Amino acid sequence: MEWLKFPLRVSPSPGPGHFKSPKKQVALGVTSIQRAILGPNPTRANWPDCNRYVEATIEKLVAAYPSDRRSKKTKTSTTRWNLMKNAYSCIQGLIMSNRRVMTETDIQLSSVNIKTIQQWYNKKGKEKDLQVVLQGIDLPQPSISWTGAPQPKDKPATFSVGQGESFSFPDPQDTAGMAKLKRPRLQQATTSSPTFSPCRASHSPPRETTTST
């Protein structure tokens, strides 16, 4: 008996959408780690094709619930995926509660959810469509070489260095300290403007005028 090997439940990135925050205060990082482990689905689940017991049970439930059901009393409809999930949970609970079945048989019914059931159902439908399309078509098979790949070349002990023409790259002339200094504009304007001396008033005595008689 080969037991079921459960896959890892850690995803590289958290799922999109809103994630309900816990009511109690927890340490930082606990919610993000829980979201990365659980993903967008609220419960832990496996694929229906993880073993033959789970897949056979889901196939029977798919045939038992071909469409949604509507309640006449409440006038609400229940999807076929919810009906299948609820029926599978009841079957799983009956098997796990039976001690004789658990001890004398090797039936393993792992947990599934609506998302994994839908993806498994879509995958099965695509495989059936592919088989119908490829039915009666003779696809060309790729040619396979029976001689095998050629032997690798031996690694040389020393690598030969090519002796080519040497190139000379002249350096630019050193012009350090040869730049001409320019005067600032403010200093140049003050030196070029003429200087004016202040006017001084002369206090000379008035001249005497003489008249001839």
C-alpha positions in Angstrom: 0.0 0.0 0.0 1.5 3.3 -1.1 0.3 6.1 1.2 -0.7 9.5 0.0 2.0 12.1 0.0 0.5 15.5 0.8 2.1 18.5 -1.1 3.6 21.5 0.5 1.1 24.2 1.4 3.4 27.2 1.1 2.9 29.5 -1.8 5.6 32.0 -3.0 3.2 35.0 -2.8 0.1 35.7 -0.9 -3.2 35.5 -2.7 -5.0 38.6 -3.9 -8.1 40.1 -2.4 -9.2 41.0 1.1 -8.2 38.8 4.1 -10.2 38.9 7.3 -8.1 40.2 10.1 -8.2 38.3 13.4 -10.1 39.7 16.3 -7.4 39.0 18.8 -4.1 40.8 18.7 -1.3 38.6 17.4 2.4 39.1 16.7 3.5 40.9 13.6 3.8 38.6 10.5 1.4 35.9 11.7 -1.4 37.0 9.4 0.8 37.3 6.4 2.3 33.9 6.9 -1.2 32.4 7.4 -2.3 34.1 4.2 0.7 32.7 2.3 0.0 29.2 3.5 -3.7 29.1 2.9 -3.8 31.2 -0.3 -7.1 32.6 -1.6 -9.1 29.6 -0.3 -10.3 29.8 3.3 -9.6 26.1 4.2 -6.8 23.7 3.6 -7.5 21.4 0.6 -6.0 19.0 -1.9 -6.8 18.1 -5.5 -9.5 15.5 -6.1 -7.1 13.4 -8.1 -4.7 13.0 -5.2 -5.7 9.4 -4.9 -8.3 7.0 -6.5 -10.7 7.1 -3.6 -11.2 10.8 -3.6 -11.4 11.0 -7.4 -14.0 8.2 -7.6 -16.1 9.9 -4.9 -16.0 13.2 -6.7 -16.9 11.6 -10.0 -20.0 10.0 -8.4 -21.0 13.4 -6.9 -20.6 15.1 -10.3 -23.1 12.6 -11.8 -25.4 13.0 -8.8 -25.5 16.8 -8.9 -25.6 17.8 -12.6 -27.0 21.3 -12.0 -27.9 23.8 -9.3 -30.9 23.2 -7.0 -33.5 25.8 -6.0 -35.5 25.6 -2.7 -39.2 26.1 -3.0 -39.5 27.2 0.6 -36.8 29.8 0.8 -36.7 30.5 -2.9 -32.9 30.4 -2.9 -30.6 28.4 -5.2 -27.6 26.4 -4.2 -24.8 25.8 -6.7 -23.8 22.3 -7.6 -20.3 22.9 -6.2 -21.7 23.6 -2.7 -23.9 20.5 -2.9 -20.9 18.4 -3.9 -18.7 19.9 -1.2 -21.4 19.3 1.5 -22.0 15.7 0.3 -18.3 15.0 0.3 -17.9 16.4 3.8 -20.7 14.1 5.0 -19.0 11.0 3.4 -15.7 12.0 4.8 -17.1 12.4 8.3 -18.9 9.0 8.2 -15.7 7.2 7.1 -13.5 8.9 9.7 -16.0 8.2 12.5 -16.2 4.5 11.7 -13.4 2.7 13.6 -13.7 -0.5 11.7 -13.3 1.3 8.3 -10.3 3.3 9.6 -8.5 0.2 11.0 -9.2 -2.5 8.4 -9.2 -0.5 5.2 -6.8 1.9 3.5 -9.4 4.5 2.5 -8.0 8.1 2.6 -10.3 10.9 1.9 -8.4 14.2 2.1 -10.1 17.5 2.4 -11.2 19.4 -0.7 -12.9 22.7 -1.3 -15.0 24.3 -4.0 -12.0 25.9 -5.8 -10.1 22.6 -6.2 -13.2 20.8 -7.3 -13.9 23.4 -10.0 -10.3 23.4 -11.2 -10.3 19.6 -11.3 -13.6 19.5 -13.3 -12.3 22.1 -15.8 -9.0 20.2 -16.2 -10.9 17.0 -16.9 -13.1 18.7 -19.5 -10.1 20.2 -21.3 -8.5 16.7 -21.4 -11.6 15.2 -22.9 -11.9 17.9 -25.5 -8.2 17.4 -26.5 -8.8 13.7 -26.9 -11.7 14.3 -29.2 -9.8 16.8 -31.3 -6.7 14.5 -31.6 -8.8 11.5 -32.4 -7.8 10.0 -35.8 -4.9 12.5 -36.3 -1.5 11.0 -36.9 0.9 13.5 -35.5 4.5 13.4 -36.7 6.9 12.0 -34.2 10.2 13.8 -33.6 13.3 12.1 -34.9 15.5 10.6 -32.3 19.2 10.1 -32.9 20.4 6.7 -31.7 24.1 7.5 -32.1 24.1 9.9 -29.2 25.9 13.1 -28.7 29.5 13.6 -29.8 32.3 13.3 -27.3 33.4 16.6 -25.8 36.8 18.0 -26.8 39.7 17.7 -24.4 40.5 20.8 -22.4 43.9 22.2 -23.3 46.5 22.5 -20.6 47.5 26.1 -21.6 45.6 28.7 -23.5 47.5 30.4 -26.4 47.5 34.2 -26.2 47.2 36.0 -29.6 50.1 38.3 -30.6 48.5 41.1 -32.5 49.5 44.6 -33.4 50.0 46.9 -30.4 48.1 50.1 -30.3 49.4 53.4 -28.8 46.9 55.8 -27.3 48.4 59.3 -26.9 47.4 61.1 -23.7 46.1 64.7 -24.0 48.4 67.6 -23.2 48.6 68.7 -19.6 47.3 72.3 -19.4 47.2 72.6 -15.6 47.9 76.2 -14.5 47.7 77.7 -18.0 44.2 79.0 -17.8 43.7 82.8 -17.9 42.1 84.4 -14.9 39.1 86.7 -15.6 38.2 89.6 -13.5 34.7 89.6 -11.9 32.3 92.0 -13.6 31.7 94.0 -10.4 35.4 94.8 -9.9 35.8 95.6 -13.6 32.9 98.1 -13.5 34.3 99.9 -10.4 37.8 100.4 -11.9 36.6 101.6 -15.3 34.2 104.3 -14.0 35.7 107.9 -13.7 36.1 109.7 -10.4 34.5 113.0 -9.8 35.9 115.6 -7.2 33.3 117.4 -5.1 32.6 121.0 -6.0 33.7 123.6 -3.5 32.2 127.1 -3.2 34.8 130.0 -3.4 34.3 132.9 -1.0 36.2 135.7 -2.8 35.7 139.4 -1.7 33.5 141.6 -4.0 35.3 143.9 -6.5 35.0 147.7 -6.0 33.8 149.7 -9.0 35.1 153.2 -9.6 33.4 155.9 -11.5 35.2 158.9 -13.2 34.0 162.4 -12.8 
